[in-house]
C-alpha cells in the first residue's frame, strides 16, 4: 500500500470584519468574533478524535484562534507567513464603498480571465501568493512522519493553494468555494506525488449554528 498524507484544510472562523464585508487580507490581524469562536469550538468537537500529528497556521491570529484547542491539547504547531492571506493592499481594513466593490469585482474578473500576475493596488497578485505558498507545501510534503495534519488558512489563499495542489490553472481558483471553518480534506500520495480532494468545503460540523 502506498504511503499517504491526509490534510485537513480549514478556513479561519468569522471575524467582525467578515461580518461587515471588510477586506482583511494579510495586513489586518483581527480576532474571531463570538460566532467565529463558536465555529472553532464546533470544529474541535467534531474532529478532536482525529490523531493529528501537527497543526499548521498562517502568522495571523484568526487562524491561531480557530485551532487554539488543538494547540492547547499539546499538538506541535508551526506558523508560516507563506500561508498568510493575499495582501489586498491599500484598501485593507476599510469599510468598502461602491467604488471599492467595483474595484474588487474588476480585479477578480481580471484574474479569472487569466491576468493572475495583476496585483491589487499596493498588494499582491495571485502569482505572488502561489510563489510564497510553494515552499511551505514542499516543507509539508517533506515531513513524511506526519501522516495527518491540520492546516488553518484564509479564503483567497485557500483558493490559490488548491490550484497549486491539484495542478490546475491559477485562473480557475474561484472554482473552490470556501466558508468560515469549512473543511477541505485532501490526500497526498507519495508514490504518484499527486493530491486529491476527498471532502470539499464541508460544513456539516457547523449545521447547528445556522
C-alpha positions, -999 to +999 in steps of 0.1 A: +000+000+000+014+034-010+022+059+017-002+088+020-006+121+040-040+134+049-045+171+051-075+187+069-075+223+055-099+248+070-106+285+067-105+306+099-136+314+118-157+345+114-144+379+124-163+412+127-147+424+095-160+393+077-195+401+090-192+437+078-178+428+044-145+445+051-114+431+033-088+420+058-061+405+037-027+400+053-024+435+068-053+433+092-047+409+122-082+407+136-097+384+162-125+359+158-159+372+169-184+353+190-197+333+161-162+326+149-153+312+183-184+290+182-174+278+147-139+269+160-154+251+190-178+231+168-149+220+145-129+209+176-159+189+189-163+172+156-126+165+148-108+162+182-107+124+178-085+127+147-049+117+155-033+149+141+005+149+140+009+186+136-011+219+132+000+244+106-013+280+105-006+314+089+010+341+110-024+358+116-041+353+149-075+345+134-061+312+122-044+306+156-076+312+174-095+288+151-073+259+161-064+270+196-080+240+213-059+216+192-028+235+200-037+236+237-041+198+236-004+196+231-001+192+193+030+205+177+023+238+159+041+257+131+033+291+117+042+301+082+039+335+066+036+317+033+001+306+044-010+342+051-039+357+032-033+376+000-024+412+006-052+433-008-031+465-005-043+500+004-080+490+008-075+465+036-094+473+067-117+499+052-155+498+050-160+492+013-180+517-007-195+510-041-163+522-058-142+497-038-167+469-045-164+476-083-126+477-079-125+442-063-150+428-088-129+441-117-097+427-101-111+392-095-127+392-130-093+400-145-078+371-125-105+348-138-097+358-173-061+348-168-044+380-156-031+363-125+000+385-123-022+416-118-015+430-083-041+447-061-031+484-056-002+482-030-008+445-026-001+411-041-012+391-072-023+355-071+011+346-086+029+364-058+009+343-033+015+309-050+052+317-051+053+320-013+030+290-008+051+266-029+080+263-003+055+257+025+038+229+005+072+213-002+081+216+035+048+199+045+054+171+019+089+165+032+076+157+067+070+120+059+065+112+095+034+135+097+006+113+084-024+135+093-021+173+096-045+202+103-039+235+083-058+267+091-057+294+064-077+321+046-103+323+019-084+336-011-052+319+000-071+286+001-084+291-034-049+298-046-032+269-028-058+244-041-049+252-077-012+245-067-020+212-051-043+200-078-022+213-107-049+233-123-047+268-138-045+296-113-072+315-131-096+287-120-092+294-083-128+307-079-140+271-086-130+264-050-157+276-026-149+285+010-169+293+041-157+302+076-143+269+091-154+249+060-132+218+056-113+205+026-099+170+032-070+163+009-049+132+003-013+133-009+000+101-024+038+098-021+040+072-049+022+093-075+031+126-060-004+138-065-030+155-043-068+146-044-098+161-027-119+138-005-142+165+011-149+199-005-158+228+018-177+205+041-195+224+069-216+196+084-200+203+118-215+238+117-251+228+109-263+235+145-250+271+142-271+281+112 
